[in-house]
Amino acid sequence: MARITRRRVLKLSGAGLVAAKTGGLAAIVATGLAPAYAQGTNIHWLRWADFVPASDVLLKGQITQECKKATGITLNVETINANDLQSRITSAIQSRTGADITMAFGNWPQLYTESLADAGDVAEEIGKAQGGYYDVSKLVATVGNKWIGVPWAIVGGLIAYRKSWFEEIGYNTFPETWDALLDAGKKLKAKGRPIGQTAGHTFGDAPSWWYPYLWSWGGKEVEADGKTVVLNSRETIESVKFAVGFWKDTCDEGGLAWDDTNNNRAFLSGTISATNNGASIYIEAKRKPEAYLTEKGAPMWNDILHARIPKGPGGQFNLPGPFTDMLMGYSKNQKAAKDFLRWMHSKPVFAEWFTSQQGYADGATRDWEKDKVWEVDPVLLPFRDLPPFGRLPGYAGPPNRKAAEVVTKYIITDMYAKAIQGMPAEDAVKWAHDEVVSAYA
């Protein structure tokens, strides 16, 4: 995958050589690098298997080599399916053995507060050096005054859609309201081109669709006090009733069992017309123009655009996906792990990874809004602007442990899935309300 060329100061053999080359200790401090590292230590970093494979190749190859040269740390990058991360985290905490640093998605860190080391010194350094964190990144990585992780990046979701197919049914731009999308979706499904979405137990695509959908109707889990559960409302019931008809009339009904990969494959195979997703579908289609073709034999990437989830009577929202590097409390390599985090999150090193993402991920700090990666492809530019305008699970309350438990149990997703499968809307909402009450008890 093509990447923007950058000057890599970290190809030098160590922090001392970097200082000599770039102006001494002041230059090191300016880049966020510590002047001394824990030499000869192994650090195990557990991450998801990235939807931009080139980024994993970069981390396991070039970045790992640079880390050894610059810090003396031997880096072991392990990647697994994101849906398996939580079980690995739980197992590691229970056995007190496992990765030194684990990447967490959304508000997962809130679930493990007591098992995480304080990473405040590193997090504060990086945030101060890079324009400050987005609120969504800081909220999930802190409990009170304690940083329970170092914010890494934010993955936002937009609807990828086939421009020509929507134009064929009279929509030159993506529908802005649910009623308009229902109209368009009916016409597309009649042509064998349904909308594809998941209502299954999968970590990313399900919550990032159903939470903004709920909010767009004016529904919410709790009040701002973070205690009063208000899910069982007229707004929520109306959203469920509409969702049942929308699913039947516009969607690929197999989506009930989809995980975060199924919609990517369905879109790229030409069997669905639109799906809420990160930028990975477009990036993959662009990376392999000869492999992913339209029905007319043209490269599919030229026929893909992105749009926000439609607005409803309650507004228009998105659910950002903040990623956080959690320093595990059981790790015996605390200093080396912090040294690695300082190095990896510093601008020169993070820039290499950020560039490889090509717009799939936003930075956790605001400085990355100005990065040149956003000048490369206007089709990806809308992803840059998602982080400041999102809500987090648990709205209108904080995205705390209780809100994280609701996400992890897929209560909101299951509320809609149960109704889609035949449960009366009122019953599905009452079931979900009671489950949220239990989580917040």
Sine and cosine of phi, psi and omega as CSV:
sin_phi,cos_phi,sin_psi,cos_psi,sin_omega,cos_omega
0.00,0.00,0.77,-0.64,-0.04,-1.00
-0.92,0.40,0.63,-0.78,0.02,-1.00
-0.74,-0.67,0.46,-0.89,0.05,-1.00
-0.94,0.35,0.73,-0.68,0.01,-1.00
-0.95,0.32,0.69,-0.73,0.05,-1.00
-0.74,-0.67,0.44,-0.90,0.15,-0.99
-0.97,0.24,0.77,-0.64,-0.08,-1.00
-0.93,-0.36,1.00,-0.04,0.00,-1.00
-0.91,0.42,-0.37,0.93,-0.08,-1.00
-0.99,0.13,0.09,1.00,0.12,-0.99
-0.97,0.24,-0.19,0.98,0.08,-1.00
-0.92,0.38,0.32,-0.95,-0.23,-0.97
-0.98,0.18,-0.08,1.00,0.03,-1.00
-0.02,-1.00,0.16,-0.99,-0.05,-1.00
-0.87,0.49,-0.58,0.82,0.00,-1.00
-0.91,0.42,-0.64,0.77,0.02,-1.00
-0.94,0.35,-0.57,0.82,0.08,-1.00
-0.87,0.49,-0.70,0.72,0.00,-1.00
-0.88,0.48,-0.70,0.72,-0.03,-1.00
-0.89,0.45,-0.58,0.81,-0.10,-1.00
-0.99,0.16,-0.50,0.87,-0.17,-0.98
-0.90,-0.43,0.07,1.00,0.12,-0.99
0.88,-0.47,0.36,0.93,0.14,-0.99
0.99,0.11,-0.31,-0.95,-0.13,-0.99
-0.87,0.49,-0.59,0.81,-0.01,-1.00
-0.86,0.51,-0.63,0.78,0.01,-1.00
-0.93,0.37,-0.61,0.79,0.03,-1.00
-0.89,0.45,-0.74,0.67,0.00,-1.00
-0.87,0.50,-0.65,0.76,-0.03,-1.00
-0.89,0.46,-0.53,0.85,0.01,-1.00
-1.00,0.01,-0.03,1.00,0.01,-1.00
1.00,0.09,0.15,0.99,-0.02,-1.00
-1.00,0.03,0.65,-0.76,0.08,-1.00
-0.97,0.23,0.56,-0.83,-0.05,-1.00
-0.97,0.26,-0.21,0.98,0.02,-1.00
-0.60,-0.80,0.56,-0.83,-0.06,-1.00
-0.80,-0.60,0.34,-0.94,0.08,-1.00
-0.98,0.22,0.95,-0.30,-0.10,-0.99
-0.98,0.19,0.53,-0.85,0.17,-0.99
0.94,0.35,0.47,0.88,-0.02,-1.00
-0.93,-0.37,0.60,-0.80,0.10,-1.00
-1.00,-0.07,0.73,-0.69,0.06,-1.00
-0.85,-0.53,0.78,-0.62,0.00,-1.00
-0.97,-0.23,0.88,-0.47,-0.04,-1.00
-0.91,-0.41,0.92,-0.40,-0.02,-1.00
-0.99,-0.14,0.80,-0.60,-0.08,-1.00
-0.67,-0.74,0.17,-0.99,0.14,-0.99
-0.97,0.24,0.34,-0.94,0.16,-0.99
-0.98,0.21,0.93,-0.37,-0.19,-0.98
-0.91,0.42,0.59,-0.81,0.09,-1.00
-0.97,0.23,-0.08,1.00,0.19,-0.98
-0.91,-0.41,1.00,-0.02,-0.14,-0.99
-0.82,0.57,-0.51,0.86,-0.01,-1.00
-0.86,0.51,-0.49,0.87,0.00,-1.00
-0.94,0.35,-0.61,0.79,0.06,-1.00
-0.93,0.37,-0.62,0.78,0.06,-1.00
-0.87,0.49,-0.68,0.73,0.02,-1.00
-0.88,0.48,-0.74,0.68,-0.05,-1.00
-0.90,0.43,-0.68,0.73,-0.09,-1.00
-0.98,0.21,-0.32,0.95,-0.01,-1.00
-0.95,-0.31,-1.00,0.03,-0.12,-0.99
-0.86,0.51,-0.74,0.68,-0.04,-1.00
-0.91,0.42,-0.65,0.76,0.03,-1.00
-0.87,0.49,-0.66,0.75,0.03,-1.00
-0.92,0.38,-0.68,0.73,0.02,-1.00
-0.90,0.44,-0.61,0.79,0.01,-1.00
-0.87,0.49,-0.70,0.71,0.00,-1.00
-0.88,0.47,-0.69,0.72,-0.03,-1.00
-0.93,0.37,-0.66,0.75,-0.12,-0.99
-0.99,0.14,-0.49,0.87,-0.14,-0.99
-0.83,-0.56,-0.28,0.96,-0.10,-0.99
0.99,0.17,0.03,1.00,-0.01,-1.00
-1.00,0.02,0.76,-0.66,0.11,-0.99
-1.00,0.05,0.90,-0.43,-0.11,-0.99
-0.99,-0.15,0.80,-0.60,0.11,-0.99
-0.93,-0.36,0.96,-0.28,0.03,-1.00
-1.00,-0.09,0.90,-0.44,0.04,-1.00
-0.93,-0.36,0.75,-0.66,0.02,-1.00
-0.87,-0.50,0.70,-0.71,0.04,-1.00
-0.69,-0.72,0.23,-0.97,0.07,-1.00
-0.83,0.56,0.74,-0.68,-0.08,-1.00
-0.85,0.52,-0.53,0.85,0.01,-1.00
-0.93,0.37,-0.22,0.98,0.02,-1.00
-0.99,-0.14,-0.10,1.00,-0.09,-1.00
-0.89,0.45,-0.70,0.72,-0.08,-1.00
-0.90,0.43,-0.60,0.80,0.04,-1.00
-0.92,0.39,-0.59,0.81,0.06,-1.00
-0.92,0.40,-0.65,0.76,0.01,-1.00
-0.89,0.46,-0.73,0.68,-0.01,-1.00
-0.87,0.49,-0.70,0.71,0.00,-1.00
-0.89,0.45,-0.67,0.74,-0.01,-1.00
-0.91,0.42,-0.66,0.75,0.00,-1.00
-0.91,0.41,-0.66,0.75,-0.02,-1.00
-0.92,0.40,-0.64,0.77,-0.03,-1.00
-1.00,0.01,-0.21,0.98,-0.05,-1.00
0.85,0.53,0.56,0.83,0.11,-0.99
-0.61,-0.79,0.56,-0.83,0.02,-1.00
0.52,-0.85,-0.41,-0.91,-0.05,-1.00
-0.89,0.45,0.56,-0.83,0.09,-1.00
-0.95,0.30,-0.61,0.79,-0.02,-1.00
-0.77,-0.64,0.74,-0.67,0.00,-1.00
-0.80,-0.61,0.72,-0.70,0.06,-1.00
-0.99,0.15,0.75,-0.66,0.02,-1.00
-0.87,-0.49,0.47,-0.88,-0.05,-1.00
-0.94,-0.34,0.60,-0.80,0.08,-1.00
0.86,0.51,-0.69,-0.73,-0.02,-1.00
-0.99,-0.11,0.38,0.93,0.09,-1.00
-0.79,0.62,-0.65,0.76,-0.04,-1.00
-0.79,0.61,-0.48,0.88,-0.01,-1.00
-0.89,0.45,-0.40,0.92,0.00,-1.00
-0.96,0.26,-0.37,0.93,-0.19,-0.98
-0.87,-0.49,0.39,0.92,-0.16,-0.99
-0.75,0.67,-0.76,0.65,-0.09,-1.00
-0.94,0.34,-0.25,0.97,-0.07,-1.00
-0.98,-0.21,0.12,0.99,-0.06,-1.00
-0.91,-0.41,0.59,-0.81,0.05,-1.00
-0.97,0.24,0.43,-0.90,0.07,-1.00
-0.96,0.30,0.87,-0.49,-0.03,-1.00
-0.94,-0.35,0.38,0.92,-0.12,-0.99
-0.88,0.48,-0.61,0.79,-0.03,-1.00
-0.89,0.45,-0.67,0.74,0.01,-1.00
-0.95,0.32,-0.74,0.67,-0.05,-1.00
-0.86,0.51,-0.69,0.73,-0.01,-1.00
-0.91,0.42,-0.65,0.76,0.03,-1.00
-0.86,0.51,-0.76,0.65,-0.06,-1.00
-0.91,0.41,-0.71,0.71,-0.01,-1.00
-0.87,0.49,-0.69,0.72,-0.01,-1.00
-0.90,0.43,-0.61,0.80,-0.06,-1.00
-0.97,0.22,-0.29,0.96,-0.15,-0.99
-0.81,-0.59,0.55,0.84,0.17,-0.99
1.00,0.07,0.11,0.99,0.03,-1.00
1.00,0.02,0.50,-0.87,-0.01,-1.00
-0.99,0.14,0.49,-0.87,0.23,-0.97
-0.90,0.44,0.50,-0.87,-0.01,-1.00
-0.84,0.54,-0.66,0.75,-0.07,-1.00
-0.89,0.45,-0.54,0.84,0.01,-1.00
-0.96,0.29,-0.67,0.74,-0.02,-1.00
-0.94,0.35,-0.62,0.78,-0.06,-1.00
-0.88,0.47,-0.66,0.75,-0.05,-1.00
-0.99,0.14,-0.29,0.96,-0.07,-1.00
-0.98,-0.21,0.13,0.99,0.00,-1.00
-0.73,-0.69,0.50,-0.86,0.19,-0.98
-0.74,-0.67,0.93,-0.36,-0.13,-0.99
0.88,0.47,-0.82,-0.57,0.01,-1.00
-0.99,-0.11,0.05,1.00,-0.05,-1.00
-0.99,-0.12,0.77,-0.63,0.16,-0.99
-1.00,0.09,0.87,-0.49,0.01,-1.00
-0.99,-0.16,0.21,0.98,0.05,-1.00
0.02,-1.00,0.13,-0.99,0.06,-1.00
-0.93,-0.36,0.90,-0.44,-0.01,-1.00
-0.83,0.55,0.71,-0.71,-0.05,-1.00
-0.97,-0.26,-0.84,0.54,-0.08,-1.00
-0.30,-0.95,0.06,-1.00,0.06,-1.00
-0.72,-0.70,0.80,-0.60,0.08,-1.00
-0.97,-0.26,0.86,-0.52,-0.01,-1.00
-0.97,-0.24,0.38,-0.93,0.00,-1.00
-0.91,-0.41,0.69,-0.72,0.15,-0.99
-0.72,-0.70,0.29,-0.96,0.03,-1.00
-0.99,0.11,0.90,-0.44,0.16,-0.99
-0.99,0.13,0.74,-0.67,-0.03,-1.00
-0.59,-0.81,0.41,-0.91,0.01,-1.00
-0.99,0.10,0.96,-0.30,-0.08,-1.00
-0.83,0.56,-0.74,0.67,-0.08,-1.00
-0.91,0.40,-0.57,0.82,-0.01,-1.00
-0.93,0.38,-0.63,0.78,0.05,-1.00
-0.94,0.35,-0.59,0.81,0.04,-1.00
-0.90,0.43,-0.58,0.82,-0.01,-1.00
-0.89,0.46,-0.46,0.89,0.00,-1.00
-0.98,-0.21,0.22,0.97,0.14,-0.99
0.99,-0.13,0.21,0.98,0.02,-1.00
-0.92,-0.39,0.98,-0.22,0.01,-1.00
-0.99,0.17,-0.27,0.96,0.16,-0.99
-0.76,-0.66,0.31,-0.95,-0.03,-1.00
-0.93,0.36,0.65,-0.76,-0.02,-1.00
-0.83,0.56,0.68,-0.73,-0.09,-1.00
-1.00,-0.06,-0.31,0.95,-0.04,-1.00
-0.85,-0.53,0.30,-0.96,0.01,-1.00
-0.91,0.41,-0.60,0.80,0.03,-1.00
-0.90,0.43,-0.65,0.76,0.02,-1.00
-0.93,0.38,-0.64,0.77,0.03,-1.00
-0.93,0.37,-0.56,0.83,0.08,-1.00
-0.88,0.47,-0.70,0.72,0.03,-1.00
-0.88,0.47,-0.75,0.66,0.00,-1.00
-0.90,0.44,-0.68,0.74,-0.05,-1.00
-0.90,0.44,-0.61,0.79,0.05,-1.00
-0.87,0.50,-0.70,0.72,-0.01,-1.00
-0.92,0.40,-0.64,0.77,0.00,-1.00
-0.93,0.35,-0.67,0.75,0.00,-1.00
-0.91,0.41,-0.58,0.82,0.05,-1.00
-0.89,0.46,-0.42,0.91,0.04,-1.00
-1.00,-0.06,0.14,0.99,-0.02,-1.00
0.98,0.20,0.43,0.90,-0.04,-1.00
-0.78,-0.62,0.91,0.41,-0.08,-1.00
-0.94,0.35,0.24,-0.97,0.20,-0.98
-0.98,0.19,0.59,-0.81,-0.02,-1.00
-0.90,-0.44,0.84,-0.54,0.02,-1.00
-0.54,-0.84,0.42,-0.91,0.02,-1.00
-0.98,-0.17,0.57,-0.82,0.20,-0.98
-0.81,-0.59,0.54,0.84,-0.06,-1.00
-0.96,-0.26,-0.03,-1.00,-0.01,-1.00
-1.00,0.04,0.99,0.13,0.03,-1.00
-0.66,-0.75,0.63,-0.77,-0.33,-0.94
-0.92,0.40,-0.52,0.85,-0.18,-0.98
-0.96,-0.28,-0.90,0.44,-0.16,-0.99
-0.92,0.39,-0.53,0.85,-0.01,-1.00
-0.93,0.36,-0.84,0.55,0.03,-1.00
-0.88,0.47,-0.59,0.81,-0.08,-1.00
-0.95,0.31,-0.19,0.98,0.11,-0.99
-0.99,-0.15,-0.77,0.64,-0.17,-0.98
-0.97,0.23,-0.52,0.86,0.06,-1.00
-0.92,0.40,-0.80,0.60,0.05,-1.00
-0.87,0.50,-0.55,0.84,0.05,-1.00
-0.88,0.48,-0.74,0.67,0.04,-1.00
-0.85,0.53,-0.75,0.66,-0.03,-1.00
-0.88,0.47,-0.58,0.81,-0.05,-1.00
-0.91,0.42,-0.35,0.94,0.07,-1.00
-1.00,-0.05,-0.08,1.00,-0.02,-1.00
1.00,-0.10,0.07,1.00,0.04,-1.00
-0.99,0.17,0.39,-0.92,0.04,-1.00
-0.35,-0.94,0.31,-0.95,-0.04,-1.00
-0.98,0.20,-0.79,0.61,-0.09,-1.00
-0.67,-0.74,0.23,-0.97,0.11,-0.99
-0.98,0.22,0.08,-1.00,-0.05,-1.00
-0.90,0.44,-0.33,0.94,0.03,-1.00
-0.95,0.31,-0.15,0.99,0.01,-1.00
0.94,0.35,0.26,0.97,-0.06,-1.00
-0.79,-0.61,-0.65,0.76,-0.10,-0.99
-0.99,0.10,0.94,-0.34,-0.02,-1.00
-0.98,0.18,0.79,-0.61,-0.08,-1.00
-0.75,-0.66,0.43,0.90,-0.05,-1.00
-0.90,0.44,-0.62,0.79,-0.04,-1.00
-0.98,0.21,0.99,0.11,-0.05,-1.00
-0.75,-0.66,0.25,-0.97,0.06,-1.00
-0.86,0.52,-0.64,0.76,-0.03,-1.00
-0.89,0.46,-0.69,0.73,0.00,-1.00
-0.91,0.42,-0.69,0.72,0.00,-1.00
-0.87,0.48,-0.68,0.73,0.04,-1.00
-0.89,0.47,-0.61,0.79,0.02,-1.00
-0.91,0.42,-0.61,0.79,0.00,-1.00
-0.93,0.36,-0.69,0.73,0.02,-1.00
-0.87,0.50,-0.69,0.73,0.01,-1.00
-0.92,0.40,-0.63,0.77,-0.03,-1.00
-0.88,0.48,-0.60,0.80,-0.01,-1.00
-0.88,0.47,-0.75,0.66,0.02,-1.00
-0.93,0.38,-0.64,0.77,0.02,-1.00
-0.87,0.49,-0.69,0.73,-0.01,-1.00
-0.89,0.46,-0.74,0.67,-0.05,-1.00
-0.91,0.41,-0.65,0.76,-0.14,-0.99
-1.00,0.06,-0.37,0.93,-0.13,-0.99
-0.80,-0.60,-0.35,0.94,-0.22,-0.98
-0.97,-0.23,0.38,-0.92,0.23,-0.97
-0.95,0.31,0.93,-0.36,-0.15,-0.99
-0.95,0.31,-0.16,0.99,0.12,-0.99
-0.94,0.33,-0.15,0.99,-0.02,-1.00
-0.90,0.44,-0.24,0.97,0.06,-1.00
-0.85,0.53,-0.46,0.89,-0.07,-1.00
-0.94,-0.33,0.14,0.99,-0.09,-1.00
-0.97,0.23,0.55,-0.84,0.22,-0.98
-0.97,-0.25,-0.26,-0.97,-0.11,-0.99
-0.97,0.26,-0.06,1.00,0.02,-1.00
-0.98,-0.22,-0.41,0.91,-0.11,-0.99
-0.89,0.46,-0.67,0.74,-0.03,-1.00
-0.93,0.36,-0.53,0.85,0.08,-1.00
-0.87,0.49,-0.76,0.65,-0.02,-1.00
-0.91,0.42,-0.64,0.77,-0.01,-1.00
-0.91,0.43,-0.67,0.74,0.00,-1.00
-0.90,0.43,-0.74,0.67,-0.08,-1.00
-0.94,0.35,-0.36,0.93,0.06,-1.00
-1.00,0.03,-0.06,1.00,0.07,-1.00
0.99,0.12,0.33,0.94,-0.04,-1.00
-0.99,-0.14,-0.18,0.98,0.10,-0.99
-0.76,-0.65,0.39,-0.92,-0.09,-1.00
-0.99,-0.14,-0.37,0.93,-0.07,-1.00
-0.32,-0.95,0.48,-0.88,0.08,-1.00
-0.32,-0.95,0.59,-0.81,0.08,-1.00
-0.98,0.20,0.79,-0.61,-0.16,-0.99
-0.27,-0.96,0.19,-0.98,0.24,-0.97
-0.96,0.29,-0.17,-0.99,-0.05,-1.00
-0.99,0.17,0.06,1.00,-0.16,-0.99
-0.90,0.43,-0.54,0.84,0.00,-1.00
-0.89,0.46,-0.77,0.64,-0.01,-1.00
-0.89,0.45,-0.69,0.73,-0.03,-1.00
-0.89,0.46,-0.67,0.74,0.02,-1.00
-0.92,0.40,-0.67,0.74,0.02,-1.00
-0.89,0.45,-0.61,0.79,0.01,-1.00
-0.95,0.30,-0.56,0.83,-0.01,-1.00
-0.93,0.37,-0.54,0.84,-0.03,-1.00
-0.81,-0.59,0.93,0.36,-0.10,-1.00
-0.89,0.45,-0.44,0.90,0.00,-1.00
-0.99,0.15,-0.29,0.96,-0.05,-1.00
-1.00,-0.02,-0.51,0.86,-0.07,-1.00
-0.90,-0.44,0.96,-0.26,-0.12,-0.99
-0.87,-0.50,0.43,-0.90,0.12,-0.99
-0.97,0.23,0.10,-0.99,0.04,-1.00
-0.90,0.44,-0.26,0.96,0.03,-1.00
-0.99,-0.12,0.04,1.00,0.05,-1.00
1.00,0.07,0.15,0.99,0.02,-1.00
-1.00,-0.04,0.41,-0.91,0.06,-1.00
-0.84,0.54,0.80,-0.61,-0.09,-1.00
-0.91,0.42,-0.52,0.85,-0.10,-1.00
-0.86,0.50,-0.44,0.90,0.03,-1.00
-0.96,0.28,-0.15,0.99,-0.04,-1.00
-0.92,-0.40,0.30,0.95,-0.03,-1.00
-0.91,-0.40,0.76,-0.65,0.14,-0.99
-0.78,-0.63,0.14,-0.99,-0.03,-1.00
-0.80,-0.60,0.56,-0.83,0.01,-1.00
-0.56,-0.83,0.36,-0.93,0.03,-1.00
-0.98,0.21,0.44,-0.90,0.12,-0.99
-0.82,0.57,0.65,-0.76,-0.08,-1.00
-0.85,0.52,0.33,-0.94,0.05,-1.00
-1.00,0.00,0.47,-0.88,0.07,-1.00
-0.80,-0.60,-0.19,-0.98,-0.01,-1.00
-0.88,0.47,-0.34,0.94,0.01,-1.00
-0.99,-0.12,-0.08,1.00,0.01,-1.00
0.83,-0.56,-0.28,-0.96,-0.06,-1.00
-0.70,-0.71,0.80,-0.61,-0.17,-0.99
-0.62,-0.79,0.19,-0.98,0.18,-0.98
-0.65,-0.76,0.31,-0.95,0.05,-1.00
-0.92,-0.40,0.99,-0.15,0.02,-1.00
-0.91,0.41,0.48,-0.88,0.04,-1.00
-0.93,-0.36,1.00,0.08,0.03,-1.00
-0.94,0.34,0.68,-0.73,0.14,-0.99
-0.96,-0.28,0.66,-0.75,-0.04,-1.00
-0.76,-0.65,0.72,-0.70,0.13,-0.99
-1.00,0.06,0.92,-0.38,-0.01,-1.00
-1.00,-0.08,0.80,-0.59,0.11,-0.99
-1.00,0.03,0.93,-0.38,-0.15,-0.99
-0.95,0.30,0.70,-0.71,-0.07,-1.00
-0.90,0.44,-0.45,0.90,-0.01,-1.00
-0.98,0.18,-0.20,0.98,-0.07,-1.00
-0.87,0.50,0.71,-0.71,0.06,-1.00
-1.00,0.00,0.06,1.00,-0.06,-1.00
-0.87,-0.49,0.73,0.69,-0.12,-0.99
-0.86,0.51,-0.75,0.67,-0.04,-1.00
-0.91,0.43,-0.73,0.68,-0.01,-1.00
-0.89,0.45,-0.61,0.79,0.01,-1.00
-0.90,0.43,-0.65,0.76,0.05,-1.00
-0.93,0.37,-0.63,0.77,0.08,-1.00
-0.85,0.52,-0.70,0.71,0.01,-1.00
-0.89,0.45,-0.70,0.72,-0.01,-1.00
-0.88,0.47,-0.66,0.76,0.06,-1.00
-0.86,0.52,-0.70,0.71,-0.03,-1.00
-0.93,0.37,-0.74,0.68,-0.10,-1.00
-0.93,0.37,-0.57,0.82,-0.03,-1.00
-1.00,0.06,-0.10,0.99,0.01,-1.00
-0.93,0.37,0.41,-0.91,-0.13,-0.99
-0.83,0.55,-0.74,0.67,-0.07,-1.00
-0.89,0.46,-0.57,0.82,-0.05,-1.00
-0.99,0.11,-0.76,0.65,0.01,-1.00
-0.85,0.52,-0.55,0.84,-0.01,-1.00
-0.86,0.52,-0.58,0.82,0.01,-1.00
-0.90,0.43,-0.72,0.69,0.04,-1.00
-0.91,0.41,-0.69,0.72,-0.05,-1.00
-0.87,0.50,-0.65,0.76,0.02,-1.00
-0.91,0.41,-0.63,0.78,-0.01,-1.00
-0.90,0.43,-0.39,0.92,0.01,-1.00
-0.96,0.27,-0.40,0.92,0.08,-1.00
0.87,0.49,0.34,0.94,-0.03,-1.00
0.94,-0.33,-0.03,1.00,0.05,-1.00
-0.93,0.38,-0.60,0.80,-0.02,-1.00
-0.88,-0.48,0.57,-0.82,0.20,-0.98
-1.00,-0.05,0.41,-0.91,0.15,-0.99
-0.95,0.32,0.34,-0.94,0.06,-1.00
-0.98,0.18,-0.28,0.96,0.03,-1.00
-0.92,-0.40,0.35,-0.94,-0.17,-0.99
-0.96,0.28,-0.33,0.94,-0.01,-1.00
-0.84,0.53,-0.49,0.87,-0.09,-1.00
-0.97,0.25,-0.16,0.99,0.12,-0.99
-0.88,0.47,-0.44,0.90,-0.09,-1.00
-0.99,-0.11,0.08,1.00,-0.06,-1.00
-0.92,0.38,0.49,-0.87,-0.04,-1.00
-0.93,0.38,-0.25,0.97,0.01,-1.00
-0.86,0.51,-0.48,0.88,-0.03,-1.00
-0.98,0.20,-0.12,0.99,0.03,-1.00
-1.00,-0.04,-0.09,1.00,-0.15,-0.99
-0.99,0.16,-0.70,0.72,-0.15,-0.99
-0.61,-0.79,0.92,-0.39,-0.03,-1.00
-0.91,0.42,-0.36,0.93,0.01,-1.00
-0.92,0.38,-0.45,0.89,0.00,-1.00
-1.00,-0.06,-0.20,0.98,-0.09,-1.00
-0.84,0.54,-0.59,0.81,-0.01,-1.00
-0.85,0.53,-0.42,0.91,0.01,-1.00
-0.92,0.38,-0.44,0.90,-0.02,-1.00
-0.87,0.49,-0.53,0.85,-0.19,-0.98
-0.99,-0.12,0.16,0.99,-0.07,-1.00
-0.98,0.22,-0.66,0.75,-0.16,-0.99
-0.81,0.58,-0.66,0.75,-0.07,-1.00
-0.96,0.29,-0.21,0.98,-0.18,-0.98
-0.90,-0.43,0.40,0.92,-0.01,-1.00
-0.97,-0.26,0.26,-0.97,0.19,-0.98
-0.92,-0.40,0.33,-0.94,0.01,-1.00
-0.92,-0.40,0.41,-0.91,0.05,-1.00
-0.81,0.59,0.60,-0.80,-0.06,-1.00
0.99,-0.14,-0.08,1.00,0.03,-1.00
-0.82,0.57,0.69,-0.72,0.23,0.97
-1.00,-0.04,0.09,1.00,0.07,-1.00
-1.00,0.05,-0.10,-0.99,-0.01,-1.00
-0.97,0.23,0.38,-0.93,0.00,-1.00
-0.99,0.12,0.84,0.54,-0.15,-0.99
-1.00,0.05,-0.23,-0.97,-0.03,-1.00
-0.84,0.54,-0.64,0.77,-0.04,-1.00
-0.92,0.40,-0.68,0.74,0.05,-1.00
-0.90,0.44,-0.62,0.78,0.02,-1.00
-0.91,0.42,-0.58,0.81,0.03,-1.00
-0.90,0.43,-0.64,0.77,0.03,-1.00
-0.88,0.47,-0.67,0.75,0.04,-1.00
-0.90,0.44,-0.75,0.66,-0.07,-1.00
-0.88,0.48,-0.53,0.85,0.02,-1.00
-1.00,0.06,-0.02,1.00,0.04,-1.00
0.84,0.54,0.61,0.79,-0.07,-1.00
-0.91,0.41,-0.71,0.70,-0.01,-1.00
-0.92,0.40,-0.70,0.71,0.04,-1.00
-0.87,0.50,-0.71,0.70,-0.04,-1.00
-0.92,0.39,-0.48,0.88,0.07,-1.00
-0.84,0.55,-0.72,0.69,0.01,-1.00
-0.96,0.28,-0.64,0.77,-0.01,-1.00
-0.89,0.46,-0.66,0.75,0.01,-1.00
-0.88,0.47,-0.67,0.74,0.02,-1.00
-0.92,0.38,-0.66,0.75,0.04,-1.00
-0.85,0.52,-0.56,0.83,-0.03,-1.00
-1.00,0.04,0.08,1.00,0.15,-0.99
0.84,-0.54,-0.20,0.98,0.02,-1.00
-0.94,0.33,0.72,-0.70,0.06,-1.00
-0.81,0.59,0.59,-0.81,-0.09,-1.00
-0.83,0.56,-0.70,0.72,-0.03,-1.00
-0.88,0.47,-0.62,0.78,-0.01,-1.00
-0.94,0.33,-0.64,0.77,0.01,-1.00
-0.89,0.45,-0.65,0.76,0.00,-1.00
-0.93,0.36,-0.67,0.75,0.02,-1.00
-0.89,0.46,-0.66,0.75,0.05,-1.00
-0.86,0.52,-0.76,0.65,-0.03,-1.00
-0.90,0.44,-0.67,0.74,0.02,-1.00
-0.85,0.53,-0.72,0.69,-0.02,-1.00
-0.90,0.43,-0.60,0.80,0.03,-1.00
-0.92,0.40,-0.64,0.77,0.03,-1.00
-0.92,0.39,-0.64,0.77,0.06,-1.00
-0.85,0.53,-0.69,0.73,0.02,-1.00
-0.88,0.47,-0.65,0.76,-0.02,-1.00
-0.92,0.39,-0.54,0.84,-0.04,-1.00
-1.00,-0.04,-0.01,1.00,-0.04,-1.00
-0.91,0.41,0.00,0.00,0.00,0.00
